[in-house]
Amino acid sequence: MPQAAPTNDVLALRQDRGRLTLVRRYSMSWHPFPKTQYPYHYQGHHVGQPRLFYPDAVLPGPRGHHLYVAGLLANSLAQINQKTGHVRYLNVGAYPHALVLSDHGRRLAVSLWGANAVAIVNPRHFTRLGQIQIGPRATVTDTAAGLHPTAMVAKGQGPDVFVTLANVDRIAQINTVTGKVVRWIDDSPYPDAPPGSYPDALAIAGGQLFVANAGNNDVAVFDLHSGRRAGLIPVGWYPTALTATAHALYIVAAKGLGSGPNIRHQWVGDMMDGLVQKVRFSTLAARLPQWTRLALRHNGFTHRERVARARADKAAITFLHRHIHYVVFILRENKTFDEDFGKYQAAGHYADPHLDLYGPHELPNLYSLAHHYTLFADFMADGEVTAQGHQWTTAASDSDFVQRTWPEYYSHRGFVANPGWTQSLTPGGATGTGGVPLGVDNPYAIYENLSVLGKWSNPWISYPARLFLFNDLLNHHVSFEDFGEFVSRARAGAISHAMKAHLATSFPG
């Protein structure tokens, strides 16, 4: 029963001899949510077009009479009568993401991406029973990003449900009857690792819990009873879904084998194909030790690699402190180092002349800066498009929310951009980003409190857990000035006074 977000519909399909036939189409409609509920206003383009329910999860009911559908842009849960097509709606909380039944079908859990909580619903009476707070209660003054409760899986037919906290690399086991957290499972790749694994899919089979780590390109295997990690399975790029059958685990990697060389002159967002991998349970135990070593080595997570990296970092920091006194950081988009500096001799072995496209004639300012000042070489930013690229560059990571939603607004499916900067909800409104013309609205709005502007998206949910280098500079009392790159905001959209003192607020976004 797949969902079709761009059309607001849920489709019932029948498979017959490898062919899919449309059985029925159920249309969803947007329903308003309280103005006090994040994101505080509708997060889609709506001028001249209808508001979208935006289905992002579908689950058959316990007796097969109903379907339950989560609506991302409506903060809503829909109940569809499969026989009559009648639809009822229930407000459940900020950004409903995943659905799962527990307690023998008597409770329906809804992970709330933007609320640090899981809502509990009585599916029979279609009433909200309450919510289980998994992390700190999100308040309007919060600047730290949310925990991002995303994927869920039930532990048998009982009341317990596992939920991934994608932004902090943890899995919570909750009891949907008592409303309590039973235990926590640490999904870090090594002790005291910074967040960045981004667990975002779960499956249970054979007494084991499988967790897809989108940020590490692996699947962690945990003993269901003890909660201890048994090993890692290396998989394709950015795994986002798991399904366990009686004999095998199926893994969906959203980015497949990656983008690769652009031989067809495509937009980078069109260059990746998904990948489905199959792991047989009969061979898992024998191969897991080798796979674990492989996964750790590929990510640089072995003890030897971490010690060597710490030693190299210490030497680099000592060198930089001795030679660098001031930094002017110019962020240039949509070009690779080799395109611009492939034949620049001073770049040495960091540049590949075969990939060079431009030189000092086309880029005189860039070459002048590189010649007179410091050339930043060997810098890795793992982002295909602007949305992730800014977060990789300013935070060394990007959140699961950005990764999962950038195709929605880049492909004009009604979702407003929310990767870290602010975006006007009025088409043509000024943000200073994405080619939107300045002067149409308020070019200084990115420095203001979004809650009083009324028609601007709030990027709080998109932040990675450790926030941005500007927060690090502020915390270490290092002087800096920011000329428009996005900085952290409170949940309601305000910038702290301490941060605002370092922003060039007279400079248009």
C-alpha positions in Angstrom: 0.0 0.0 0.0 2.4 2.8 -1.1 1.8 6.4 -0.5 2.0 9.2 -3.1 2.9 12.4 -1.4 2.9 14.8 -4.4 -0.8 14.0 -5.1 -1.9 13.7 -1.5 -3.3 10.2 -2.3 -2.8 6.7 -1.0 -3.0 4.0 -3.6 -4.1 0.4 -3.2 -2.3 -1.8 -5.7 -2.5 -5.5 -6.5 0.4 -7.5 -7.8 -0.4 -10.2 -10.4 2.4 -12.0 -12.2 4.8 -9.2 -11.8 2.4 -6.5 -12.8 0.8 -3.9 -10.5 -2.8 -3.0 -10.9 -4.5 0.0 -9.3 -7.4 -1.2 -7.1 -8.4 2.0 -5.4 -7.3 5.6 -4.8 -7.9 7.2 -1.4 -7.6 11.0 -1.4 -6.2 12.8 1.7 -6.9 16.4 2.6 -5.0 18.9 4.8 -6.3 19.6 8.2 -5.1 22.6 10.3 -3.1 22.1 13.5 -2.7 24.4 16.5 -0.7 27.6 16.1 1.2 26.6 19.2 2.4 23.4 17.6 5.7 23.1 15.7 6.3 24.1 12.9 3.7 26.7 13.9 2.4 27.2 10.4 1.9 25.1 7.2 5.3 24.1 5.8 4.3 23.9 2.1 3.8 26.2 -0.8 0.1 27.0 -0.9 -0.4 30.3 -2.7 -2.6 29.4 -5.7 -2.6 25.7 -4.9 -4.2 23.5 -2.2 -2.5 22.7 1.0 -1.1 19.1 1.2 -1.7 16.4 3.8 1.6 14.9 2.6 1.3 11.1 3.4 4.7 9.7 4.6 3.7 6.4 6.3 0.9 3.9 5.8 -0.1 1.0 8.1 -3.0 -1.5 7.9 -5.1 -1.6 11.0 -5.3 -4.6 13.4 -8.4 -6.1 11.9 -7.9 -5.2 8.3 -10.8 -2.8 8.1 -8.8 0.4 8.2 -5.7 2.0 7.0 -3.7 4.5 9.1 -1.8 7.3 7.3 0.6 9.9 8.7 0.5 13.3 7.2 3.8 15.2 7.5 2.5 18.6 6.5 -0.7 18.4 8.5 0.7 17.1 11.8 -2.1 14.6 11.4 -3.1 10.9 11.4 -5.7 9.7 9.0 -8.0 6.7 9.4 -9.3 5.3 6.1 -12.2 2.9 6.0 -11.1 0.5 3.2 -14.6 -0.5 2.3 -16.4 2.9 2.2 -13.3 5.1 1.6 -14.4 7.4 4.5 -11.5 9.3 6.1 -11.2 10.6 9.6 -8.4 12.9 10.9 -6.7 13.3 14.2 -4.0 15.8 15.3 -1.1 13.8 16.7 1.9 16.2 16.9 4.8 17.7 15.1 5.9 16.0 11.9 4.5 12.5 12.2 7.0 10.1 10.6 6.4 6.3 11.2 3.6 4.1 12.5 3.6 0.8 14.3 1.0 -1.3 16.2 1.7 -2.7 19.7 -0.1 -4.4 22.6 -1.8 -6.9 20.4 -3.1 -4.1 18.1 -4.7 -2.1 20.9 -2.2 0.8 20.6 -0.8 2.7 17.6 2.5 4.4 18.1 3.4 7.5 15.9 7.0 8.8 16.0 7.0 12.6 16.0 10.0 13.8 14.1 9.7 17.4 15.4 8.7 16.8 19.0 11.2 14.4 20.7 8.2 12.2 21.5 6.0 9.3 20.3 2.3 9.8 20.2 0.1 6.9 21.4 -3.3 6.4 19.7 -6.2 4.0 20.3 -6.8 2.7 16.8 -10.3 1.3 17.5 -11.8 4.5 18.9 -9.3 6.7 17.0 -8.5 8.8 20.0 -5.1 10.2 21.2 -4.1 8.5 24.5 -1.1 10.7 25.1 2.6 10.8 24.2 5.8 9.3 25.5 8.6 11.9 25.9 11.8 10.3 24.8 14.1 13.3 25.3 14.1 16.8 26.7 10.7 18.5 26.0 11.3 20.8 23.1 10.6 24.4 24.1 10.5 27.6 22.1 13.9 28.7 23.6 15.8 25.5 22.5 18.6 26.0 20.0 19.9 22.4 20.1 18.4 20.3 17.4 15.8 17.7 18.3 16.4 14.0 18.8 14.5 13.0 15.6 12.4 10.0 16.6 12.0 8.2 13.3 11.8 4.5 12.5 10.0 2.1 14.8 9.5 -1.6 15.2 7.3 -3.6 17.7 8.8 -6.3 19.9 6.4 -9.1 19.2 2.8 -8.6 20.1 3.6 -7.0 23.5 3.5 -3.3 24.5 7.2 -2.6 23.8 8.4 -0.6 20.7 11.9 0.3 19.6 12.3 3.8 18.1 15.5 5.3 16.5 16.6 8.7 17.7 18.4 9.5 14.5 20.1 12.8 15.5 21.8 11.4 18.6 22.6 7.8 17.6 20.4 6.1 20.2 17.5 3.6 20.2 14.9 3.9 22.8 12.8 0.9 23.9 9.4 2.3 25.1 6.4 0.7 26.8 3.3 2.0 25.0 1.0 1.0 28.0 3.0 2.5 30.9 4.2 5.4 28.8 7.8 4.9 30.0 11.2 4.4 28.4 12.3 0.9 29.3 16.0 1.2 28.2 18.4 2.9 25.9 20.7 1.3 23.3 23.8 3.2 22.3 24.3 3.1 18.5 27.7 4.9 18.5 30.4 3.1 16.4 32.9 3.4 19.3 33.0 4.8 22.8 32.4 8.6 23.1 32.0 8.9 19.3 30.3 12.2 18.2 26.8 11.8 16.7 26.6 11.1 13.0 25.5 7.4 12.5 21.9 8.6 11.9 20.0 5.3 12.7 16.8 5.5 10.6 15.5 2.0 10.0 14.8 -1.1 12.2 13.9 -4.7 12.0 13.7 -7.7 14.4 14.5 -11.3 13.6 15.9 -14.3 15.4 16.4 -12.6 18.7 18.4 -9.7 17.1 17.6 -6.1 16.5 18.9 -4.7 13.2 19.6 -0.9 12.9 20.4 0.8 9.6 23.0 3.5 10.1 22.5 5.9 7.2 25.6 8.0 8.2 28.0 5.0 8.3 26.7 2.9 5.4 26.2 -0.1 7.7 23.6 -2.1 9.6 24.3 -2.7 13.3 23.3 -6.0 14.8 22.3 -6.0 18.4 21.4 -8.8 20.8 17.7 -8.2 21.6 18.0 -9.5 25.1 21.2 -7.8 26.3 21.2 -4.8 24.0 24.9 -5.4 23.2 26.1 -4.9 19.7 27.1 -8.2 18.0 28.6 -6.7 14.8 28.1 -4.6 11.7 27.1 -5.4 8.1 28.7 -3.1 5.5 26.0 -2.0 3.0 25.4 0.6 0.2 25.2 4.3 0.5 22.7 5.7 3.0 20.6 2.8 4.1 17.0 3.9 4.9 14.8 0.8 5.1 15.0 -2.8 6.5 12.7 -5.7 6.1 13.2 -9.1 7.8 11.6 -12.3 6.4 11.9 -15.8 7.8 15.2 -16.4 6.0 16.8 -13.1 5.1 17.3 -9.4 5.9 16.6 -7.0 3.0 18.3 -3.6 3.1 17.4 -0.6 1.0 20.2 1.9 0.4 18.7 5.2 -0.8 21.8 6.4 -2.6 22.8 3.0 -3.9 26.5 2.9 -5.0 26.8 6.7 -5.0 26.9 9.3 -7.8 30.1 8.6 -9.7 31.5 10.4 -12.7 29.0 12.7 -14.4 29.4 11.3 -17.9 25.9 12.2 -19.0 26.1 15.8 -17.9 23.2 15.3 -15.4 22.1 17.3 -12.4 23.7 15.5 -9.5 20.4 14.8 -7.8 19.4 12.6 -10.7 22.6 10.5 -10.7 21.9 8.1 -7.9 19.9 4.9 -8.1 18.7 3.0 -5.0 20.0 -0.4 -4.1 18.4 -3.5 -2.4 20.7 -6.0 -0.7 19.9 -9.4 0.7 21.6 -11.0 3.7 20.8 -14.6 4.4 20.4 -15.4 8.1 22.0 -18.8 7.6 25.3 -17.2 6.8 25.2 -14.1 9.0 26.8 -15.5 12.1 29.8 -16.9 10.3 30.4 -13.7 8.2 29.6 -11.1 10.9 33.1 -10.8 12.4 34.8 -10.2 9.1 32.0 -7.8 8.0 32.4 -5.9 11.3 36.1 -5.4 10.7 35.4 -4.3 7.2 32.7 -1.7 8.2 34.9 -0.2 10.9 37.9 0.1 8.6 35.9 1.6 5.8 34.7 4.4 8.1 38.0 4.9 9.9 36.6 3.7 13.2 39.2 1.1 14.1 41.2 1.9 17.2 44.5 2.2 15.2 42.9 4.6 12.8 41.4 6.7 15.5 44.7 7.0 17.4 46.5 7.9 14.2 43.9 10.5 13.3 44.1 12.1 16.8 47.9 12.3 16.5 47.7 13.9 13.1 45.0 16.3 14.2 47.1 17.4 17.2 50.1 18.1 14.9 47.9 20.0 12.4 46.4 22.2 15.2 49.8 23.0 16.6 51.0 24.0 13.1 47.9 26.1 12.4 48.1 28.0 15.8 51.7 28.9 15.0 51.0 30.2 11.4 47.3 31.2 11.2 46.1 34.3 13.0 43.0 35.3 11.0 40.6 33.4 8.8 38.4 34.7 6.0 36.1 31.8 5.0 34.6 32.2 1.5 32.1 29.4 0.8 31.9 28.8 -3.0 29.1 26.5 -4.3 28.6 23.9 -7.0 32.2 23.5 -8.2 34.8 20.9 -7.3 38.4 21.7 -6.3 39.7 20.0 -9.4 37.4 22.0 -11.8 38.9 25.2 -10.5 42.4 24.3 -9.5 43.2 21.2 -11.5 46.2 22.8 -13.2 47.2 25.1 -10.4 50.8 24.0 -9.6 50.8 25.3 -6.1 48.0 22.8 -5.3 50.5 20.0 -5.9 49.2 16.5 -5.6 45.9 17.6 -4.3 44.8 18.7 -7.8 44.0 16.5 -10.8 44.8 18.4 -14.1 42.6 15.9 -16.1 39.5 17.4 -14.4 40.5 21.1 -14.8 37.8 23.3 -16.5 38.8 26.8 -15.4 41.9 28.8 -14.8 43.1 32.3 -13.8 41.6 33.9 -17.0 38.0 32.8 -16.0 38.6 33.0 -12.2 41.0 36.0 -11.6 39.7 36.8 -8.1 39.9 33.2 -6.9 43.4 32.7 -8.2 44.5 36.0 -6.6 43.2 34.9 -3.3 44.9 31.5 -3.6 48.2 33.1 -4.6 48.4 35.7 -1.9 46.7 33.8 1.0 46.0 30.3 2.2 44.6 27.7 -0.2 42.3 25.3 1.6 43.1 21.9 0.0 42.0 18.3 0.8 38.7 19.4 2.2 35.9 16.8 2.0 32.2 17.9 2.0 29.9 14.9 1.4 26.9 16.8 0.0 25.4 16.4 -3.5 23.3 19.6 -3.4 23.2 22.9 -1.7 21.0 21.7 1.2 23.5 19.2 2.5 26.5 21.0 1.2 26.1 23.9 3.6 25.6 21.7 6.6 28.6 19.5 5.7 30.8 22.6 5.3 29.6 24.4 8.4 28.9 21.5 10.7 30.9 18.5 9.3 27.6 16.5 9.2 24.0 16.9 8.0 20.9 15.7 9.6 18.6 12.9 8.6 15.8 15.5 8.1 17.8 17.3 5.5 18.8 14.1 3.7 15.3 12.7 3.6 13.5 15.9 2.6 15.8 17.7 0.1 14.4 15.7 -2.9 10.9 16.8 -1.9 11.5 20.5 -2.3 14.2 20.3 -5.1 11.6 18.4 -7.2 8.9 21.0 -6.5 6.5 18.6 -4.7 5.1 21.2 -2.4 7.6 21.1 0.4 9.3 24.3 1.5 13.1 24.3 1.8 14.2 23.9 5.4 17.9 22.8 5.4 19.2 25.4 7.9 18.5 28.8 6.4 15.1 30.5 6.5 12.7 30.3 3.6 9.7 32.5 2.8 6.5 30.5 2.6 5.3 33.0 0.0 6.6 32.1 -3.5 9.0 34.9 -4.6 9.7 35.9 -1.0 13.2 36.9 -0.4 15.7 34.8 1.6 18.9 35.6 -0.1 19.4 32.0 -1.1 18.4 29.7 -4.0 18.2 32.5 -6.6 15.1 34.1 -5.0 15.2 37.8 -5.9 16.0 40.2 -3.1 13.7 43.1 -2.5 10.5 41.2 -3.2 10.0 40.8 0.6 12.4 41.4 3.5 16.0 40.8 2.6 17.0 41.0 6.2 14.5 38.5 7.5 17.2 35.8 8.0 18.4 37.9 11.0 15.0 38.4 12.6 12.7 36.4 14.8 10.7 34.1 12.5 7.8 33.8 15.0 6.9 37.4 14.5 7.3 37.4 10.7 4.5 34.8 10.3 5.3 33.3 6.9 8.8 31.9 7.2 9.9 28.3 7.6 11.7 27.4 10.8 14.9 25.4 10.3 15.3 24.1 13.9 14.4 20.5 13.0 17.1 20.4 10.3 20.1 21.0 12.5 22.6 18.3 13.2 23.1 17.5 16.8 26.4 19.3 17.3 25.2 22.4 15.4 27.6 24.6 13.5 31.2 25.9 13.7 29.8 29.3 14.6 28.4 27.8 17.8 31.8 26.3 18.5 33.5 29.6 18.0 30.9 31.3 20.3 31.4 28.6 23.0 35.2 29.0 22.9 35.0 32.9 22.9 36.7 33.2 19.5 35.8 36.4 17.7 34.0 36.1 14.4 31.6 37.8 12.0 29.1 36.0 9.8 27.9 37.7 6.6 24.8 35.5 5.9 25.6 31.9 6.4 22.9 30.3 8.5 23.3 30.0 12.2 21.4 28.2 14.9 18.0 29.5 16.0 15.6 28.8 18.8 12.7 26.4 18.1 10.5 29.5 17.7 12.9 31.1 15.2 14.8 33.6 17.3 18.6 34.0 17.2 20.3 34.4 20.5 21.6 37.8 21.5 25.1 36.3 21.9 25.1 34.9 18.4 23.4 38.0 16.8 26.3 40.2 18.1 28.5 38.4 15.6 26.2 38.7 12.6 26.5 41.4 9.9 22.8 42.2 10.1 23.1 45.2 7.8 24.3 42.9 5.1 21.4 41.4 3.0 21.0 37.6 3.3 
